[in-house]
Amino acid sequence: MELTKEIIPLVIKEIKGDIIHVVWSPGGDEIAVEEDLGGFRRVIRTFNLTDSTSKEIAKYTCMARWGGLDYSPDGSTGRRSSPDL
């Protein structure tokens, strides 16, 4: 699945902060986005591109900048990569 002009509004309307990382799921039907909400507050959210839904996975406070965002090997969950040092 491609990130087309029909899908972009779904993602944009849900974004509340600055995008730090974006990653496609292994199956290509979902993307995960890590956002910086300011004040060290972060959120990870997924966007299902087949049914146009989004889901907040985690909110957390973090002073470190992480190296990226990955899906688990089975593609079921998003996770943060190791921190940038």
PDB file with SEQRES, HELIX, SHEET and CRYST1 records, atoms N, CA, C and O in Angstrom:
SEQRES   1 A   85  MET GLU LEU THR LYS GLU ILE ILE PRO LEU VAL ILE LYS          
SEQRES   2 A   85  GLU ILE LYS GLY ASP ILE ILE HIS VAL VAL TRP SER PRO          
SEQRES   3 A   85  GLY GLY ASP GLU ILE ALA VAL GLU GLU ASP LEU GLY GLY          
SEQRES   4 A   85  PHE ARG ARG VAL ILE ARG THR PHE ASN LEU THR ASP SER          
SEQRES   5 A   85  THR SER LYS GLU ILE ALA LYS TYR THR CYS MET ALA ARG          
SEQRES   6 A   85  TRP GLY GLY LEU ASP TYR SER PRO ASP GLY SER THR GLY          
SEQRES   7 A   85  ARG ARG SER SER PRO ASP LEU                                  
HELIX    1 AA1 ILE A    8  GLU A   14  1                                   7    
SHEET    1 AA1 4 ASP A  18  TRP A  24  0                                        
SHEET    2 AA1 4 GLU A  30  GLY A  38 -1                                        
SHEET    3 AA1 4 ARG A  41  ASN A  48 -1                                        
SHEET    4 AA1 4 THR A  53  THR A  61 -1                                        
SHEET    1 AA2 2 LEU A  69  TYR A  71  0                                        
SHEET    2 AA2 2 GLY A  78  ARG A  80 -1                                        
CRYST1    1.000    1.000    1.000  90.00  90.00  90.00 P 1           1          
ATOM      1  N   MET A   1       0.842  -1.173   0.000  1.00  0.00           N  
ATOM      2  CA  MET A   1       0.000   0.000   0.000  1.00  0.00           C  
ATOM      3  C   MET A   1       0.891   1.241   0.000  1.00  0.00           C  
ATOM      4  O   MET A   1       1.925   1.279   0.667  1.00  0.00           O  
ATOM      5  N   GLU A   2       0.479   2.240  -0.747  1.00  0.00           N  
ATOM      6  CA  GLU A   2       1.237   3.483  -0.831  1.00  0.00           C  
ATOM      7  C   GLU A   2       0.621   4.558   0.049  1.00  0.00           C  
ATOM      8  O   GLU A   2      -0.579   4.539   0.325  1.00  0.00           O  
ATOM      9  N   LEU A   3       1.442   5.481   0.480  1.00  0.00           N  
ATOM     10  CA  LEU A   3       0.968   6.623   1.248  1.00  0.00           C  
ATOM     11  C   LEU A   3       0.458   7.651   0.247  1.00  0.00           C  
ATOM     12  O   LEU A   3       1.200   8.528  -0.195  1.00  0.00           O  
ATOM     13  N   THR A   4      -0.817   7.533  -0.101  1.00  0.00           N  
ATOM     14  CA  THR A   4      -1.408   8.372  -1.144  1.00  0.00           C  
ATOM     15  C   THR A   4      -2.039   9.624  -0.559  1.00  0.00           C  
ATOM     16  O   THR A   4      -2.116   9.777   0.660  1.00  0.00           O  
ATOM     17  N   LYS A   5      -2.489  10.517  -1.426  1.00  0.00           N  
ATOM     18  CA  LYS A   5      -3.102  11.763  -0.964  1.00  0.00           C  
ATOM     19  C   LYS A   5      -4.409  11.517  -0.218  1.00  0.00           C  
ATOM     20  O   LYS A   5      -4.856  12.386   0.531  1.00  0.00           O  
ATOM     21  N   GLU A   6      -5.035  10.352  -0.406  1.00  0.00           N  
ATOM     22  CA  GLU A   6      -6.241  10.012   0.339  1.00  0.00           C  
ATOM     23  C   GLU A   6      -5.915   9.591   1.772  1.00  0.00           C  
ATOM     24  O   GLU A   6      -6.727   9.799   2.673  1.00  0.00           O  
ATOM     25  N   ILE A   7      -4.752   9.011   1.990  1.00  0.00           N  
ATOM     26  CA  ILE A   7      -4.352   8.510   3.298  1.00  0.00           C  
ATOM     27  C   ILE A   7      -3.702   9.601   4.144  1.00  0.00           C  
ATOM     28  O   ILE A   7      -3.864   9.612   5.364  1.00  0.00           O  
ATOM     29  N   ILE A   8      -2.982  10.503   3.524  1.00  0.00           N  
ATOM     30  CA  ILE A   8      -2.259  11.534   4.267  1.00  0.00           C  
ATOM     31  C   ILE A   8      -3.162  12.331   5.209  1.00  0.00           C  
ATOM     32  O   ILE A   8      -2.738  12.589   6.336  1.00  0.00           O  
ATOM     33  N   PRO A   9      -4.390  12.743   4.825  1.00  0.00           N  
ATOM     34  CA  PRO A   9      -5.240  13.480   5.779  1.00  0.00           C  
ATOM     35  C   PRO A   9      -5.563  12.690   7.042  1.00  0.00           C  
ATOM     36  O   PRO A   9      -5.671  13.285   8.114  1.00  0.00           O  
ATOM     37  N   LEU A  10      -5.721  11.366   6.952  1.00  0.00           N  
ATOM     38  CA  LEU A  10      -5.951  10.540   8.132  1.00  0.00           C  
ATOM     39  C   LEU A  10      -4.809  10.708   9.122  1.00  0.00           C  
ATOM     40  O   LEU A  10      -5.035  10.900  10.317  1.00  0.00           O  
ATOM     41  N   VAL A  11      -3.603  10.635   8.628  1.00  0.00           N  
ATOM     42  CA  VAL A  11      -2.434  10.745   9.487  1.00  0.00           C  
ATOM     43  C   VAL A  11      -2.305  12.165  10.025  1.00  0.00           C  
ATOM     44  O   VAL A  11      -2.107  12.343  11.227  1.00  0.00           O  
ATOM     45  N   ILE A  12      -2.412  13.158   9.186  1.00  0.00           N  
ATOM     46  CA  ILE A  12      -2.208  14.544   9.580  1.00  0.00           C  
ATOM     47  C   ILE A  12      -3.206  14.995  10.638  1.00  0.00           C  
ATOM     48  O   ILE A  12      -2.816  15.687  11.579  1.00  0.00           O  
ATOM     49  N   LYS A  13      -4.472  14.631  10.518  1.00  0.00           N  
ATOM     50  CA  LYS A  13      -5.476  15.120  11.474  1.00  0.00           C  
ATOM     51  C   LYS A  13      -5.274  14.554  12.875  1.00  0.00           C  
ATOM     52  O   LYS A  13      -5.746  15.148  13.845  1.00  0.00           O  
ATOM     53  N   GLU A  14      -4.592  13.434  13.006  1.00  0.00           N  
ATOM     54  CA  GLU A  14      -4.347  12.829  14.312  1.00  0.00           C  
ATOM     55  C   GLU A  14      -3.054  13.307  14.971  1.00  0.00           C  
ATOM     56  O   GLU A  14      -2.887  13.149  16.181  1.00  0.00           O  
ATOM     57  N   ILE A  15      -2.150  13.881  14.201  1.00  0.00           N  
ATOM     58  CA  ILE A  15      -0.857  14.306  14.728  1.00  0.00           C  
ATOM     59  C   ILE A  15      -1.041  15.544  15.598  1.00  0.00           C  
ATOM     60  O   ILE A  15      -1.620  16.542  15.168  1.00  0.00           O  
ATOM     61  N   LYS A  16      -0.539  15.463  16.826  1.00  0.00           N  
ATOM     62  CA  LYS A  16      -0.690  16.568  17.767  1.00  0.00           C  
ATOM     63  C   LYS A  16       0.637  17.267  18.066  1.00  0.00           C  
ATOM     64  O   LYS A  16       0.645  18.355  18.642  1.00  0.00           O  
ATOM     65  N   GLY A  17       1.740  16.662  17.685  1.00  0.00           N  
ATOM     66  CA  GLY A  17       3.063  17.221  17.971  1.00  0.00           C  
ATOM     67  C   GLY A  17       3.958  17.143  16.760  1.00  0.00           C  
ATOM     68  O   GLY A  17       3.495  17.025  15.625  1.00  0.00           O  
ATOM     69  N   ASP A  18       5.246  17.211  17.022  1.00  0.00           N  
ATOM     70  CA  ASP A  18       6.246  17.091  15.955  1.00  0.00           C  
ATOM     71  C   ASP A  18       6.553  15.615  15.726  1.00  0.00           C  
ATOM     72  O   ASP A  18       6.744  14.861  16.681  1.00  0.00           O  
ATOM     73  N   ILE A  19       6.600  15.207  14.475  1.00  0.00           N  
ATOM     74  CA  ILE A  19       6.901  13.821  14.142  1.00  0.00           C  
ATOM     75  C   ILE A  19       8.393  13.578  14.317  1.00  0.00           C  
ATOM     76  O   ILE A  19       9.225  14.296  13.762  1.00  0.00           O  
ATOM     77  N   ILE A  20       8.716  12.548  15.103  1.00  0.00           N  
ATOM     78  CA  ILE A  20      10.117  12.168  15.320  1.00  0.00           C  
ATOM     79  C   ILE A  20      10.495  11.021  14.396  1.00  0.00           C  
ATOM     80  O   ILE A  20      11.511  11.084  13.704  1.00  0.00           O  
ATOM     81  N   HIS A  21       9.670   9.965  14.384  1.00  0.00           N  
ATOM     82  CA  HIS A  21       9.938   8.783  13.561  1.00  0.00           C  
ATOM     83  C   HIS A  21       8.644   8.277  12.927  1.00  0.00           C  
ATOM     84  O   HIS A  21       7.563   8.401  13.502  1.00  0.00           O  
ATOM     85  N   VAL A  22       8.775   7.710  11.744  1.00  0.00           N  
ATOM     86  CA  VAL A  22       7.666   7.054  11.049  1.00  0.00           C  
ATOM     87  C   VAL A  22       8.212   5.754  10.469  1.00  0.00           C  
ATOM     88  O   VAL A  22       9.312   5.731   9.916  1.00  0.00           O  
ATOM     89  N   VAL A  23       7.442   4.670  10.597  1.00  0.00           N  
ATOM     90  CA  VAL A  23       7.887   3.386  10.049  1.00  0.00           C  
ATOM     91  C   VAL A  23       6.683   2.616   9.522  1.00  0.00           C  
ATOM     92  O   VAL A  23       5.606   2.639  10.118  1.00  0.00           O  
ATOM     93  N   TRP A  24       6.881   1.930   8.391  1.00  0.00           N  
ATOM     94  CA  TRP A  24       5.845   1.066   7.816  1.00  0.00           C  
ATOM     95  C   TRP A  24       5.854  -0.259   8.547  1.00  0.00           C  
ATOM     96  O   TRP A  24       6.908  -0.728   8.976  1.00  0.00           O  
ATOM     97  N   SER A  25       4.681  -0.870   8.693  1.00  0.00           N  
ATOM     98  CA  SER A  25       4.590  -2.224   9.249  1.00  0.00           C  
ATOM     99  C   SER A  25       5.134  -3.209   8.224  1.00  0.00           C  
ATOM    100  O   SER A  25       5.183  -2.897   7.034  1.00  0.00           O  
ATOM    101  N   PRO A  26       5.549  -4.407   8.672  1.00  0.00           N  
ATOM    102  CA  PRO A  26       6.052  -5.404   7.722  1.00  0.00           C  
ATOM    103  C   PRO A  26       5.035  -5.760   6.636  1.00  0.00           C  
ATOM    104  O   PRO A  26       5.420  -6.041   5.501  1.00  0.00           O  
ATOM    105  N   GLY A  27       3.750  -5.753   6.967  1.00  0.00           N  
ATOM    106  CA  GLY A  27       2.721  -6.079   5.984  1.00  0.00           C  
ATOM    107  C   GLY A  27       2.365  -4.926   5.069  1.00  0.00           C  
ATOM    108  O   GLY A  27       1.683  -5.120   4.063  1.00  0.00           O  
ATOM    109  N   GLY A  28       2.822  -3.720   5.407  1.00  0.00           N  
ATOM    110  CA  GLY A  28       2.589  -2.558   4.565  1.00  0.00           C  
ATOM    111  C   GLY A  28       1.199  -1.949   4.679  1.00  0.00           C  
ATOM    112  O   GLY A  28       0.849  -1.066   3.896  1.00  0.00           O  
ATOM    113  N   ASP A  29       0.397  -2.406   5.645  1.00  0.00           N  
ATOM    114  CA  ASP A  29      -0.959  -1.876   5.775  1.00  0.00           C  
ATOM    115  C   ASP A  29      -1.127  -0.935   6.962  1.00  0.00           C  
ATOM    116  O   ASP A  29      -2.241  -0.519   7.281  1.00  0.00           O  
ATOM    117  N   GLU A  30      -0.017  -0.602   7.613  1.00  0.00           N  
ATOM    118  CA  GLU A  30      -0.075   0.238   8.798  1.00  0.00           C  
ATOM    119  C   GLU A  30       1.228   1.019   8.909  1.00  0.00           C  
ATOM    120  O   GLU A  30       2.280   0.548   8.475  1.00  0.00           O  
ATOM    121  N   ILE A  31       1.156   2.213   9.491  1.00  0.00           N  
ATOM    122  CA  ILE A  31       2.363   2.943   9.820  1.00  0.00           C  
ATOM    123  C   ILE A  31       2.315   3.287  11.302  1.00  0.00           C  
ATOM    124  O   ILE A  31       1.239   3.459  11.876  1.00  0.00           O  
ATOM    125  N   ALA A  32       3.485   3.384  11.911  1.00  0.00           N  
ATOM    126  CA  ALA A  32       3.600   3.813  13.300  1.00  0.00           C  
ATOM    127  C   ALA A  32       4.336   5.147  13.296  1.00  0.00           C  
ATOM    128  O   ALA A  32       5.291   5.348  12.545  1.00  0.00           O  
ATOM    129  N   VAL A  33       3.871   6.049  14.150  1.00  0.00           N  
ATOM    130  CA  VAL A  33       4.446   7.388  14.232  1.00  0.00           C  
ATOM    131  C   VAL A  33       4.790   7.669  15.687  1.00  0.00           C  
ATOM    132  O   VAL A  33       3.971   7.443  16.577  1.00  0.00           O  
ATOM    133  N   GLU A  34       5.999   8.161  15.929  1.00  0.00           N  
ATOM    134  CA  GLU A  34       6.384   8.644  17.253  1.00  0.00           C  
ATOM    135  C   GLU A  34       6.376  10.162  17.192  1.00  0.00           C  
ATOM    136  O   GLU A  34       7.005  10.763  16.321  1.00  0.00           O  
ATOM    137  N   GLU A  35       5.654  10.782  18.132  1.00  0.00           N  
ATOM    138  CA  GLU A  35       5.523  12.237  18.155  1.00  0.00           C  
ATOM    139  C   GLU A  35       6.158  12.823  19.412  1.00  0.00           C  
ATOM    140  O   GLU A  35       6.164  12.196  20.471  1.00  0.00           O  
ATOM    141  N   ASP A  36       6.684  14.021  19.280  1.00  0.00           N  
ATOM    142  CA  ASP A  36       7.176  14.813  20.400  1.00  0.00           C  
ATOM    143  C   ASP A  36       6.098  15.837  20.717  1.00  0.00           C  
ATOM    144  O   ASP A  36       5.823  16.721  19.906  1.00  0.00           O  
ATOM    145  N   LEU A  37       5.482  15.723  21.902  1.00  0.00           N  
ATOM    146  CA  LEU A  37       4.409  16.632  22.302  1.00  0.00           C  
ATOM    147  C   LEU A  37       4.930  17.834  23.077  1.00  0.00           C  
ATOM    148  O   LEU A  37       4.143  18.676  23.510  1.00  0.00           O  
ATOM    149  N   GLY A  38       6.240  17.926  23.258  1.00  0.00           N  
ATOM    150  CA  GLY A  38       6.847  19.019  24.012  1.00  0.00           C  
ATOM    151  C   GLY A  38       7.013  18.639  25.475  1.00  0.00           C  
ATOM    152  O   GLY A  38       6.293  17.785  25.991  1.00  0.00           O  
ATOM    153  N   GLY A  39       7.956  19.275  26.130  1.00  0.00           N  
ATOM    154  CA  GLY A  39       8.192  18.993  27.543  1.00  0.00           C  
ATOM    155  C   GLY A  39       8.580  17.550  27.824  1.00  0.00           C  
ATOM    156  O   GLY A  39       8.211  17.006  28.865  1.00  0.00           O  
ATOM    157  N   PHE A  40       9.312  16.928  26.924  1.00  0.00           N  
ATOM    158  CA  PHE A  40       9.773  15.542  27.020  1.00  0.00           C  
ATOM    159  C   PHE A  40       8.632  14.525  26.919  1.00  0.00           C  
ATOM    160  O   PHE A  40       8.851  13.338  27.162  1.00  0.00           O  
ATOM    161  N   ARG A  41       7.429  14.962  26.571  1.00  0.00           N  
ATOM    162  CA  ARG A  41       6.294  14.052  26.411  1.00  0.00           C  
ATOM    163  C   ARG A  41       6.288  13.489  24.998  1.00  0.00           C  
ATOM    164  O   ARG A  41       6.448  14.220  24.021  1.00  0.00           O  
ATOM    165  N   ARG A  42       6.102  12.177  24.908  1.00  0.00           N  
ATOM    166  CA  ARG A  42       6.089  11.484  23.613  1.00  0.00           C  
ATOM    167  C   ARG A  42       4.846  10.602  23.522  1.00  0.00           C  
ATOM    168  O   ARG A  42       4.264  10.225  24.539  1.00  0.00           O  
ATOM    169  N   VAL A  43       4.450  10.282  22.304  1.00  0.00           N  
ATOM    170  CA  VAL A  43       3.355   9.342  22.063  1.00  0.00           C  
ATOM    171  C   VAL A  43       3.693   8.516  20.822  1.00  0.00           C  
ATOM    172  O   VAL A  43       4.257   9.029  19.855  1.00  0.00           O  
ATOM    173  N   ILE A  44       3.341   7.236  20.864  1.00  0.00           N  
ATOM    174  CA  ILE A  44       3.458   6.365  19.692  1.00  0.00           C  
ATOM    175  C   ILE A  44       2.041   5.998  19.282  1.00  0.00           C  
ATOM    176  O   ILE A  44       1.235   5.561  20.103  1.00  0.00           O  
ATOM    177  N   ARG A  45       1.753   6.180  18.009  1.00  0.00           N  
ATOM    178  CA  ARG A  45       0.416   5.961  17.481  1.00  0.00           C  
ATOM    179  C   ARG A  45       0.544   5.167  16.177  1.00  0.00           C  
ATOM    180  O   ARG A  45       1.483   5.374  15.408  1.00  0.00           O  
ATOM    181  N   THR A  46      -0.402   4.262  15.936  1.00  0.00           N  
ATOM    182  CA  THR A  46      -0.421   3.523  14.671  1.00  0.00           C  
ATOM    183  C   THR A  46      -1.608   3.981  13.836  1.00  0.00           C  
ATOM    184  O   THR A  46      -2.637   4.404  14.363  1.00  0.00           O  
ATOM    185  N   PHE A  47      -1.439   3.887  12.531  1.00  0.00           N  
ATOM    186  CA  PHE A  47      -2.481   4.240  11.571  1.00  0.00           C  
ATOM    187  C   PHE A  47      -2.696   3.060  10.650  1.00  0.00           C  
ATOM    188  O   PHE A  47      -1.804   2.680   9.891  1.00  0.00           O  
ATOM    189  N   ASN A  48      -3.893   2.476  10.722  1.00  0.00           N  
ATOM    190  CA  ASN A  48      -4.245   1.362   9.856  1.00  0.00           C  
ATOM    191  C   ASN A  48      -4.725   1.957   8.533  1.00  0.00           C  
ATOM    192  O   ASN A  48      -5.718   2.684   8.499  1.00  0.00           O  
ATOM    193  N   LEU A  49      -4.032   1.655   7.469  1.00  0.00           N  
ATOM    194  CA  LEU A  49      -4.317   2.282   6.181  1.00  0.00           C  
ATOM    195  C   LEU A  49      -5.424   1.588   5.393  1.00  0.00           C  
ATOM    196  O   LEU A  49      -5.914   2.134   4.404  1.00  0.00           O  
ATOM    197  N   THR A  50      -5.820   0.393   5.820  1.00  0.00           N  
ATOM    198  CA  THR A  50      -6.895  -0.293   5.102  1.00  0.00           C  
ATOM    199  C   THR A  50      -8.278   0.130   5.578  1.00  0.00           C  
ATOM    200  O   THR A  50      -9.211   0.198   4.777  1.00  0.00           O  
ATOM    201  N   ASP A  51      -8.425   0.417   6.881  1.00  0.00           N  
ATOM    202  CA  ASP A  51      -9.739   0.836   7.376  1.00  0.00           C  
ATOM    203  C   ASP A  51      -9.750   2.253   7.953  1.00  0.00           C  
ATOM    204  O   ASP A  51     -10.722   2.659   8.589  1.00  0.00           O  
ATOM    205  N   SER A  52      -8.679   2.998   7.732  1.00  0.00           N  
ATOM    206  CA  SER A  52      -8.584   4.414   8.121  1.00  0.00           C  
ATOM    207  C   SER A  52      -8.805   4.656   9.616  1.00  0.00           C  
ATOM    208  O   SER A  52      -9.471   5.617  10.002  1.00  0.00           O  
ATOM    209  N   THR A  53      -8.244   3.781  10.451  1.00  0.00           N  
ATOM    210  CA  THR A  53      -8.337   3.984  11.895  1.00  0.00           C  
ATOM    211  C   THR A  53      -6.955   4.246  12.475  1.00  0.00           C  
ATOM    212  O   THR A  53      -5.936   3.887  11.886  1.00  0.00           O  
ATOM    213  N   SER A  54      -6.943   4.878  13.641  1.00  0.00           N  
ATOM    214  CA  SER A  54      -5.684   5.097  14.346  1.00  0.00           C  
ATOM    215  C   SER A  54      -5.823   4.603  15.773  1.00  0.00           C  
ATOM    216  O   SER A  54      -6.930   4.499  16.300  1.00  0.00           O  
ATOM    217  N   LYS A  55      -4.691   4.298  16.395  1.00  0.00           N  
ATOM    218  CA  LYS A  55      -4.691   3.786  17.765  1.00  0.00           C  
ATOM    219  C   LYS A  55      -3.466   4.326  18.488  1.00  0.00           C  
ATOM    220  O   LYS A  55      -2.345   4.234  17.989  1.00  0.00           O  
ATOM    221  N   GLU A  56      -3.695   4.890  19.671  1.00  0.00           N  
ATOM    222  CA  GLU A  56      -2.583   5.347  20.493  1.00  0.00           C  
ATOM    223  C   GLU A  56      -2.035   4.135  21.233  1.00  0.00           C  
ATOM    224  O   GLU A  56      -2.771   3.453  21.947  1.00  0.00           O  
ATOM    225  N   ILE A  57      -0.741   3.866  21.063  1.00  0.00           N  
ATOM    226  CA  ILE A  57      -0.129   2.700  21.676  1.00  0.00           C  
ATOM    227  C   ILE A  57       0.478   3.044  23.030  1.00  0.00           C  
ATOM    228  O   ILE A  57       0.319   2.289  23.989  1.00  0.00           O  
ATOM    229  N   ALA A  58       1.171   4.176  23.117  1.00  0.00           N  
ATOM    230  CA  ALA A  58       1.840   4.519  24.375  1.00  0.00           C  
ATOM    231  C   ALA A  58       2.064   6.021  24.473  1.00  0.00           C  
ATOM    232  O   ALA A  58       2.344   6.698  23.484  1.00  0.00           O  
ATOM    233  N   LYS A  59       1.931   6.520  25.698  1.00  0.00           N  
ATOM    234  CA  LYS A  59       2.355   7.874  26.036  1.00  0.00           C  
ATOM    235  C   LYS A  59       3.428   7.727  27.094  1.00  0.00           C  
ATOM    236  O   LYS A  59       3.292   6.909  28.004  1.00  0.00           O  
ATOM    237  N   TYR A  60       4.487   8.504  26.991  1.00  0.00           N  
ATOM    238  CA  TYR A  60       5.575   8.385  27.954  1.00  0.00           C  
ATOM    239  C   TYR A  60       6.372   9.674  27.995  1.00  0.00           C  
ATOM    240  O   TYR A  60       6.227  10.540  27.133  1.00  0.00           O  
ATOM    241  N   THR A  61       7.210   9.787  29.006  1.00  0.00           N  
ATOM    242  CA  THR A  61       8.110  10.929  29.145  1.00  0.00           C  
ATOM    243  C   THR A  61       9.523  10.412  28.936  1.00  0.00           C  
ATOM    244  O   THR A  61       9.914   9.400  29.517  1.00  0.00           O  
ATOM    245  N   CYS A  62      10.277  11.100  28.114  1.00  0.00           N  
ATOM    246  CA  CYS A  62      11.609  10.619  27.756  1.00  0.00           C  
ATOM    247  C   CYS A  62      12.510  11.794  27.426  1.00  0.00           C  
ATOM    248  O   CYS A  62      12.173  12.630  26.587  1.00  0.00           O  
ATOM    249  N   MET A  63      13.650  11.855  28.085  1.00  0.00           N  
ATOM    250  CA  MET A  63      14.597  12.936  27.810  1.00  0.00           C  
ATOM    251  C   MET A  63      15.574  12.565  26.697  1.00  0.00           C  
ATOM    252  O   MET A  63      16.175  13.445  26.083  1.00  0.00           O  
ATOM    253  N   ALA A  64      15.735  11.270  26.434  1.00  0.00           N  
ATOM    254  CA  ALA A  64      16.674  10.815  25.397  1.00  0.00           C  
ATOM    255  C   ALA A  64      15.988  10.784  24.043  1.00  0.00           C  
ATOM    256  O   ALA A  64      14.780  10.559  23.957  1.00  0.00           O  
ATOM    257  N   ARG A  65      16.751  11.008  22.997  1.00  0.00           N  
ATOM    258  CA  ARG A  65      16.255  10.847  21.632  1.00  0.00           C  
ATOM    259  C   ARG A  65      16.589   9.431  21.210  1.00  0.00           C  
ATOM    260  O   ARG A  65      17.758   9.047  21.210  1.00  0.00           O  
ATOM    261  N   TRP A  66      15.576   8.643  20.849  1.00  0.00           N  
ATOM    262  CA  TRP A  66      15.784   7.249  20.477  1.00  0.00           C  
ATOM    263  C   TRP A  66      16.212   7.147  19.021  1.00  0.00           C  
ATOM    264  O   TRP A  66      15.972   8.052  18.221  1.00  0.00           O  
ATOM    265  N   GLY A  67      16.855   6.018  18.691  1.00  0.00           N  
ATOM    266  CA  GLY A  67      17.397   5.817  17.364  1.00  0.00           C  
ATOM    267  C   GLY A  67      16.375   5.596  16.283  1.00  0.00           C  
ATOM    268  O   GLY A  67      16.683   5.768  15.104  1.00  0.00           O  
ATOM    269  N   GLY A  68      15.174   5.222  16.644  1.00  0.00           N  
ATOM    270  CA  GLY A  68      14.154   4.978  15.640  1.00  0.00           C  
ATOM    271  C   GLY A  68      12.968   4.253  16.224  1.00  0.00           C  
ATOM    272  O   GLY A  68      12.856   4.079  17.437  1.00  0.00           O  
ATOM    273  N   LEU A  69      12.099   3.839  15.352  1.00  0.00           N  
ATOM    274  CA  LEU A  69      10.885   3.120  15.730  1.00  0.00           C  
ATOM    275  C   LEU A  69      10.814   1.891  14.848  1.00  0.00           C  
ATOM    276  O   LEU A  69      10.988   1.989  13.634  1.00  0.00           O  
ATOM    277  N   ASP A  70      10.561   0.732  15.444  1.00  0.00           N  
ATOM    278  CA  ASP A  70      10.521  -0.530  14.708  1.00  0.00           C  
ATOM    279  C   ASP A  70       9.259  -1.297  15.060  1.00  0.00           C  
ATOM    280  O   ASP A  70       8.630  -1.034  16.085  1.00  0.00           O  
ATOM    281  N   TYR A  71       8.896  -2.233  14.222  1.00  0.00           N  
ATOM    282  CA  TYR A  71       7.856  -3.206  14.551  1.00  0.00           C  
ATOM    283  C   TYR A  71       8.542  -4.450  15.084  1.00  0.00           C  
ATOM    284  O   TYR A  71       9.689  -4.727  14.736  1.00  0.00           O  
ATOM    285  N   SER A  72       7.840  -5.209  15.933  1.00  0.00           N  
ATOM    286  CA  SER A  72       8.382  -6.477  16.404  1.00  0.00           C  
ATOM    287  C   SER A  72       8.537  -7.405  15.204  1.00  0.00           C  
ATOM    288  O   SER A  72       7.892  -7.195  14.177  1.00  0.00           O  
ATOM    289  N   PRO A  73       9.387  -8.433  15.318  1.00  0.00           N  
ATOM    290  CA  PRO A  73       9.618  -9.325  14.168  1.00  0.00           C  
ATOM    291  C   PRO A  73       8.341  -9.926  13.569  1.00  0.00           C  
ATOM    292  O   PRO A  73       8.280 -10.167  12.363  1.00  0.00           O  
ATOM    293  N   ASP A  74       7.321 -10.170  14.401  1.00  0.00           N  
ATOM    294  CA  ASP A  74       6.084 -10.734  13.858  1.00  0.00           C  
ATOM    295  C   ASP A  74       5.145  -9.659  13.322  1.00  0.00           C  
ATOM    296  O   ASP A  74       4.072  -9.978  12.809  1.00  0.00           O  
ATOM    297  N   GLY A  75       5.536  -8.388  13.434  1.00  0.00           N  
ATOM    298  CA  GLY A  75       4.747  -7.299  12.884  1.00  0.00           C  
ATOM    299  C   GLY A  75       3.565  -6.885  13.733  1.00  0.00           C  
ATOM    300  O   GLY A  75       2.741  -6.085  13.291  1.00  0.00           O  
ATOM    301  N   SER A  76       3.463  -7.418  14.956  1.00  0.00           N  
ATOM    302  CA  SER A  76       2.271  -7.148  15.759  1.00  0.00           C  
ATOM    303  C   SER A  76       2.337  -5.859  16.569  1.00  0.00           C  
ATOM    304  O   SER A  76       1.294  -5.284  16.877  1.00  0.00           O  
ATOM    305  N   THR A  77       3.515  -5.394  16.917  1.00  0.00           N  
ATOM    306  CA  THR A  77       3.612  -4.187  17.742  1.00  0.00           C  
ATOM    307  C   THR A  77       4.756  -3.294  17.309  1.00  0.00           C  
ATOM    308  O   THR A  77       5.767  -3.759  16.781  1.00  0.00           O  
ATOM    309  N   GLY A  78       4.578  -2.000  17.544  1.00  0.00           N  
ATOM    310  CA  GLY A  78       5.657  -1.046  17.323  1.00  0.00           C  
ATOM    311  C   GLY A  78       6.490  -0.949  18.580  1.00  0.00           C  
ATOM    312  O   GLY A  78       6.002  -1.216  19.678  1.00  0.00           O  
ATOM    313  N   ARG A  79       7.751  -0.567  18.425  1.00  0.00           N  
ATOM    314  CA  ARG A  79       8.623  -0.404  19.577  1.00  0.00           C  
ATOM    315  C   ARG A  79       9.712   0.598  19.234  1.00  0.00           C  
ATOM    316  O   ARG A  79       9.993   0.850  18.063  1.00  0.00           O  
ATOM    317  N   ARG A  80      10.317   1.162  20.257  1.00  0.00           N  
ATOM    318  CA  ARG A  80      11.408   2.103  20.043  1.00  0.00           C  
ATOM    319  C   ARG A  80      12.711   1.333  19.872  1.00  0.00           C  
ATOM    320  O   ARG A  80      12.898   0.267  20.460  1.00  0.00           O  
ATOM    321  N   SER A  81      13.596   1.879  19.070  1.00  0.00           N  
ATOM    322  CA  SER A  81      14.926   1.296  18.902  1.00  0.00           C  
ATOM    323  C   SER A  81      15.848   1.831  19.981  1.00  0.00           C  
ATOM    324  O   SER A  81      15.426   2.614  20.833  1.00  0.00           O  
ATOM    325  N   SER A  82      17.088   1.418  19.950  1.00  0.00           N  
ATOM    326  CA  SER A  82      18.064   1.878  20.942  1.00  0.00           C  
ATOM    327  C   SER A  82      18.260   3.389  20.844  1.00  0.00           C  
ATOM    328  O   SER A  82      18.073   3.979  19.779  1.00  0.00           O  
ATOM    329  N   PRO A  83      18.635   4.007  21.959  1.00  0.00           N  
ATOM    330  CA  PRO A  83      18.789   5.464  21.954  1.00  0.00           C  
ATOM    331  C   PRO A  83      19.993   5.927  21.143  1.00  0.00           C  
ATOM    332  O   PRO A  83      20.979   5.208  20.986  1.00  0.00           O  
ATOM    333  N   ASP A  84      19.881   7.145  20.635  1.00  0.00           N  
ATOM    334  CA  ASP A  84      21.040   7.789  20.021  1.00  0.00           C  
ATOM    335  C   ASP A  84      21.977   8.172  21.140  1.00  0.00           C  
ATOM    336  O   ASP A  84      21.538   8.724  22.149  1.00  0.00           O  
ATOM    337  N   LEU A  85      23.239   7.896  20.991  1.00  0.00           N  
ATOM    338  CA  LEU A  85      24.218   8.250  22.032  1.00  0.00           C  
ATOM    339  C   LEU A  85      25.143   9.326  21.546  1.00  0.00           C  
ATOM    340  O   LEU A  85      26.032   9.754  22.282  1.00  0.00           O  
TER     341      LEU A  85                                                      
END                                                                             
